[in-house]
Amino acid sequence: TMSIASGSTLATVALSGSNTVSAATVNAGTSSYAVWRQAFQVNTRTLWLKSANFRLTGSAQADALQNVGLYVDGVKIGGNAAMTMTNGSNYLSFDMSSVPMQLTTGSHTFEVRADIVKGSSYNVTVSLQQASDVMVYDPQVGVNVAVSSFTASTAGTITIGTGSATVVIDPTFNTMTNVTGGASNIAIAKFKVRGYGEDIKVTSITATPVLSGST
């Protein structure tokens, strides 16, 4: 006679506490900003995280967030999220099925970070809507484990502030270029100017040469 084992033999995973991302105004051009953060508690044995899907809502364009990564205890796992559409809603989807993330017993902080590149004056909210949006696998028993006692985890609304611009030296430019005296139209500097959030009007640029070792 084969008896069905009690469900208590399965490991468990559950949300711990509440989402810790507060509502904020963040200027476009901000990199690696935490748009969602939640603690998870794993009990009994190590589990494998295979995938996670986060719903994206708000008035900002779907591509206002770029380079969206999932971090566990401060370490990025897998590649950047893929933007998918399910039942008319945008989702940030992470697929780690080929190389699952091991979650040891104890508390782990999950965090979604993104570059906010556009959408000035609009807003965006990231949430984990249902237990099935997280796929966690128990390798010892060989089945998926549902997040227990699940309630939706919604981060504070991120309002995207005014546009901004960055100026950096063009990495293709050799700052040690020798210039021959008397030459004309020689490039002595190259810069990359990038606008974020909205169109940026540049009215002036001041460059200050610093001469050293000249004759």
C-alpha positions as CSV (number, residue, x, y, z in Angstrom):
1,T,0.0,0.0,0.0
2,M,1.4,3.4,-1.0
3,S,0.3,6.3,1.2
4,I,0.4,9.9,0.0
5,A,2.9,11.8,2.1
6,S,1.8,14.8,4.1
7,G,2.2,18.2,2.5
8,S,4.5,19.1,5.5
9,T,7.3,17.3,3.7
10,L,7.5,20.1,1.2
11,A,9.7,23.1,1.8
12,T,7.9,26.4,2.1
13,V,8.4,30.0,0.8
14,A,6.4,33.0,1.9
15,L,6.5,36.8,1.7
16,S,8.0,38.4,4.9
17,G,6.8,41.8,6.0
18,S,5.7,44.4,3.4
19,N,7.2,46.0,0.3
20,T,9.8,48.5,1.3
21,V,9.9,50.8,-1.7
22,S,8.2,54.1,-0.8
23,A,6.6,56.5,-3.2
24,A,9.1,58.9,-4.6
25,T,9.9,61.4,-7.4
26,V,12.9,60.2,-9.4
27,N,14.5,62.2,-12.2
28,A,14.8,60.6,-15.5
29,G,18.4,59.5,-16.1
30,T,18.7,57.8,-12.7
31,S,20.4,54.4,-13.0
32,S,19.8,51.2,-11.1
33,Y,17.0,52.5,-9.0
34,A,15.0,50.1,-6.8
35,V,11.4,50.1,-8.1
36,W,10.3,47.0,-6.1
37,R,11.7,45.3,-2.9
38,Q,10.3,42.5,-0.8
39,A,11.7,39.9,1.7
40,F,11.0,36.2,1.3
41,Q,11.3,33.5,3.9
42,V,12.4,30.0,2.9
43,N,12.0,27.1,5.3
44,T,12.9,23.4,5.5
45,R,15.5,23.2,2.7
46,T,17.1,25.0,-0.2
47,L,14.8,25.8,-3.1
48,W,15.4,26.9,-6.7
49,L,14.0,30.2,-8.1
50,K,13.1,29.6,-11.8
51,S,11.2,32.7,-12.8
52,A,9.4,35.8,-11.7
53,N,6.9,38.2,-13.3
54,F,6.2,41.7,-12.1
55,R,3.3,43.8,-13.3
56,L,4.0,47.3,-14.6
57,T,1.3,49.9,-14.3
58,G,1.1,53.7,-14.4
59,S,0.9,56.5,-17.0
60,A,4.6,56.2,-18.1
61,Q,5.5,54.5,-21.4
62,A,6.2,50.8,-21.1
63,D,9.9,51.5,-22.1
64,A,10.4,54.2,-19.5
65,L,12.3,51.6,-17.5
66,Q,15.4,50.0,-19.1
67,N,18.1,47.5,-18.1
68,V,15.7,46.0,-15.5
69,G,17.4,43.5,-13.3
70,L,16.4,41.1,-10.5
71,Y,18.6,41.1,-7.4
72,V,18.6,38.6,-4.5
73,D,20.4,39.8,-1.4
74,G,22.1,42.5,-3.5
75,V,23.4,40.2,-6.2
76,K,22.0,40.3,-9.7
77,I,20.7,37.0,-11.0
78,G,20.1,36.1,-14.6
79,G,19.8,38.6,-17.4
80,N,17.6,41.7,-17.8
81,A,13.8,41.4,-17.8
82,A,11.9,40.9,-21.0
83,M,8.8,43.0,-21.5
84,T,5.7,40.9,-22.1
85,M,2.0,41.5,-22.5
86,T,-0.5,39.4,-20.7
87,N,-4.3,40.1,-20.7
88,G,-3.6,43.7,-21.7
89,S,-1.1,44.3,-18.9
90,N,2.7,44.9,-19.2
91,Y,4.9,42.5,-17.3
92,L,8.6,42.4,-16.5
93,S,9.5,38.8,-16.9
94,F,12.7,37.1,-15.6
95,D,13.4,33.6,-16.8
96,M,16.1,31.7,-14.8
97,S,14.9,28.2,-15.7
98,S,18.1,27.2,-17.4
99,V,20.3,28.3,-14.4
100,P,18.0,28.5,-11.3
101,M,18.9,30.6,-8.4
102,Q,19.4,28.6,-5.2
103,L,17.5,30.0,-2.2
104,T,18.9,28.7,1.1
105,T,16.8,28.5,4.2
106,G,16.3,31.9,5.9
107,S,15.3,35.3,4.8
108,H,16.2,36.7,1.3
109,T,15.5,40.2,-0.1
110,F,14.3,40.3,-3.6
111,E,14.8,43.6,-5.5
112,V,13.9,44.9,-8.9
113,R,16.2,47.7,-10.1
114,A,15.9,49.7,-13.3
115,D,17.4,52.6,-15.2
116,I,14.7,55.3,-15.5
117,V,15.3,56.8,-19.0
118,K,12.1,58.6,-20.0
119,G,8.6,59.5,-19.0
120,S,9.0,62.9,-17.3
121,S,5.8,64.0,-15.4
122,Y,4.4,60.5,-15.6
123,N,4.5,57.6,-13.1
124,V,5.1,53.9,-12.8
125,T,4.3,51.2,-10.2
126,V,5.8,47.7,-10.1
127,S,3.9,44.9,-8.3
128,L,3.9,41.1,-7.7
129,Q,0.2,40.3,-8.3
130,Q,-0.2,36.7,-7.6
131,A,1.6,33.6,-6.2
132,S,1.8,32.0,-9.6
133,D,4.0,34.9,-10.8
134,V,6.9,33.4,-8.8
135,M,8.1,29.9,-9.8
136,V,10.0,28.2,-7.0
137,Y,11.0,24.5,-7.2
138,D,11.7,22.0,-4.5
139,P,14.6,19.9,-6.0
140,Q,14.3,17.1,-3.4
141,V,10.6,16.4,-4.0
142,G,10.7,17.4,-7.7
143,V,7.7,19.8,-7.7
144,N,7.0,23.5,-7.7
145,V,6.2,25.2,-4.4
146,A,3.6,27.9,-4.2
147,V,4.2,31.0,-2.2
148,S,2.1,30.5,0.9
149,S,-0.3,33.0,2.5
150,F,0.2,35.2,-0.5
151,T,-0.9,38.8,-0.7
152,A,-0.1,41.2,-3.6
153,S,3.1,43.1,-3.0
154,T,3.0,46.6,-4.6
155,A,5.8,49.1,-4.4
156,G,5.2,52.8,-3.9
157,T,4.5,54.8,-7.0
158,I,7.5,56.3,-8.8
159,T,6.8,59.7,-10.3
160,I,9.3,60.5,-13.0
161,G,10.7,64.0,-12.6
162,T,12.2,66.5,-15.0
163,G,14.6,65.5,-17.7
164,S,18.3,65.5,-17.3
165,A,21.5,65.3,-19.3
166,T,24.9,63.7,-18.8
167,V,28.2,64.7,-20.4
168,V,31.1,62.3,-20.6
169,I,34.3,62.1,-22.6
170,D,33.8,60.0,-25.7
171,P,35.7,56.8,-25.0
172,T,36.9,56.6,-28.6
173,F,38.8,59.8,-28.2
174,N,42.5,59.6,-27.2
175,T,43.2,62.2,-24.6
176,M,46.9,61.9,-25.3
177,T,46.7,62.9,-28.9
178,N,49.8,65.0,-30.0
179,V,48.9,68.2,-31.8
180,T,51.4,69.8,-34.2
181,G,51.9,73.5,-33.8
182,G,50.3,75.5,-36.7
183,A,47.8,72.8,-37.6
184,S,44.1,73.7,-38.2
185,N,40.8,72.1,-37.4
186,I,42.3,69.6,-35.0
187,A,40.0,67.8,-32.7
188,I,41.2,68.4,-29.1
189,A,38.2,66.9,-27.3
190,K,35.1,64.7,-27.9
191,F,32.2,64.4,-25.6
192,K,29.0,62.3,-25.5
193,V,25.9,64.2,-24.4
194,R,22.8,62.1,-23.6
195,G,19.3,63.4,-22.7
196,Y,16.9,61.6,-20.4
197,G,13.2,61.9,-19.7
198,E,12.4,64.5,-22.3
199,D,14.0,66.6,-25.0
200,I,16.9,68.6,-23.6
201,K,17.9,71.9,-25.2
202,V,21.6,72.7,-24.9
203,T,22.2,76.4,-25.2
204,S,26.0,76.5,-24.5
205,I,28.9,74.3,-23.7
206,T,32.1,75.6,-22.1
207,A,35.3,73.6,-22.6
208,T,38.5,74.6,-20.7
209,P,41.8,73.3,-22.1
210,V,44.6,72.6,-19.6
211,L,48.0,72.8,-21.2
212,S,51.0,70.9,-19.8
213,G,54.4,70.3,-21.1
214,S,53.8,72.6,-24.1
215,T,56.7,74.4,-25.8
